[in-house]
């Protein structure tokens, strides 16, 4: 499943939000019946994971952590402690628990951003400015892509 786009929506007084139609179609086509939600690790937004993507993330994290290391166990616990199973109702809405709305600073208006295998939900006012300025973005893309090409060339 791949999600792309930047779509505005509004929550109602109970915290219900319509999932954009394109995202719902992608979820249905991919056979996703459950979504997992957590606050993003780095940003003040929420992340919706189709169950399959969530399980992949969890497996990747678990494979890098040692169950017998107390610090690793605390990291894993922190990662899974704030996860909530979210269902899309028959009207195409999700109910975002109030604690998640508060964590992300969402009052009413939101933006859904497709992030490949996940969907981010942002408070609309937090996205008034770009994530990074155009020059920095261009420089970073160039650096990352040229490093990747060098790596492929050296391995090929």
BELQUI-V455660 format. One record per pair of residues at least 4 apart in sequence whose C-alpha atoms are under 7 Angstrom apart, sorted by the first residue. I is the first residue (numbers start at 1). GAP is how many residues later the second one is. D is the distance in Angstrom with one decimal. If there is no record, write none. Layout:
# BELQUI-V455660
i->[I,I]
gap->[GAP,GAP]
d->[D,D]
This chain:
# BELQUI-V455660
i->[1,1,1,2,2,3,3,3,3,3,3,3,4,4,4,4,5,5,6,6,6,6,7,7,7,8,8,8,9,9,9,9,9,10,10,10,10,11,11,11,11,11,12,12,12,15,15,15,15,16,16,16,16,17,17,17,18,18,18,19,19,19,19,19,20,21,22,23,24,25,26,27,27,28,32,32,34,34,34,34,34,35,35,35,35,35,35,35,36,36,36,36,36,36,36,36,36,37,37,37,37,37,37,37,37,38,38,38,38,38,38,39,39,39,40,40,40,40,44,44,45,45,45,45,46,46,46,46,47,47,47,47,48,48,48,49,49,49,49,50,50,51,52,53,53,54,55,56,57,58,59,60,61,65,66,67,67,69,70,71,72,73,74,75,76,77,86,87,88,88,88,89,89,96,96,97,98,99,100,101,101,102,104,104,105,106,106,109,109,110,110,110,110,111,111,111,111,112,112,112,112,113,113,113,114,114,114,115,115,122,132,132,133,134,135,136,137,138,139,140,141,142,143,144,145,146,147,148,149,150,151,152]
gap->[25,29,116,114,115,20,111,112,113,114,115,116,109,110,111,112,108,109,105,106,107,108,104,105,106,102,103,104,8,9,100,101,102,7,98,99,100,4,5,6,97,98,4,5,96,80,81,82,83,77,78,79,80,76,77,78,74,75,76,4,5,73,74,75,4,4,4,4,4,4,4,4,5,4,18,19,16,17,51,52,53,13,14,15,16,50,51,52,12,13,14,15,18,47,48,49,50,9,10,11,12,46,47,48,49,8,9,10,44,45,46,6,7,8,4,5,6,7,59,60,59,75,76,77,58,74,75,76,71,72,73,74,70,71,72,4,5,69,70,4,68,4,4,4,64,4,4,4,4,4,4,4,4,7,6,5,6,4,4,4,4,4,4,4,4,4,8,7,4,5,6,4,5,4,5,4,4,4,4,4,5,4,18,19,18,4,17,14,15,11,12,13,14,10,11,12,13,7,8,9,10,6,7,8,4,5,6,4,5,4,4,5,4,4,4,4,4,4,4,4,4,4,4,4,4,4,4,4,4,4,4,4]
d->[6.5,6.0,5.7,4.5,5.0,6.5,4.3,5.8,4.8,6.1,6.7,6.7,6.8,4.0,6.1,6.3,5.6,5.2,6.4,5.6,4.5,6.6,5.4,5.1,6.6,5.7,4.4,6.3,7.0,7.0,5.9,5.3,6.1,6.1,5.4,4.4,5.9,5.3,5.2,4.6,5.0,6.4,5.4,6.7,7.0,5.6,5.3,6.8,6.9,6.1,5.4,4.3,6.1,5.2,5.5,6.5,5.6,4.1,6.5,6.7,6.4,6.0,5.6,6.8,6.3,6.2,6.3,6.2,6.1,6.0,6.0,6.2,5.2,6.0,5.9,6.7,6.2,5.5,6.9,6.5,5.8,6.2,5.4,4.6,5.4,5.9,5.1,6.2,5.6,5.0,6.4,6.2,6.8,6.5,5.7,4.6,5.7,6.8,5.5,4.7,6.3,5.5,5.2,6.3,6.6,5.8,5.6,7.0,5.8,4.8,6.5,5.9,4.4,6.0,6.5,5.7,5.6,5.9,6.9,4.9,4.8,6.5,5.7,4.9,6.4,5.5,5.0,6.6,6.7,5.6,4.5,6.3,5.7,5.0,6.2,5.7,5.3,5.0,6.7,6.2,6.9,6.1,6.3,6.2,6.4,6.1,6.0,6.1,6.2,6.0,6.0,6.6,6.5,5.5,6.1,6.8,6.0,6.3,6.3,6.3,6.2,6.0,6.0,6.2,6.3,5.6,6.7,6.1,5.6,5.3,4.9,5.4,6.4,6.5,6.6,6.6,6.2,6.2,6.2,6.0,4.9,6.3,6.9,6.7,6.1,6.9,4.6,6.2,5.5,6.5,5.4,4.6,4.5,5.7,5.2,6.5,5.4,6.6,5.6,4.7,6.5,5.7,5.0,6.5,6.4,4.7,6.4,5.5,6.8,6.9,6.5,6.1,6.2,6.1,6.1,6.1,6.1,6.1,6.1,6.0,5.9,5.9,6.1,6.2,6.2,6.2,6.1,6.2,6.0,6.1,6.2,5.8]
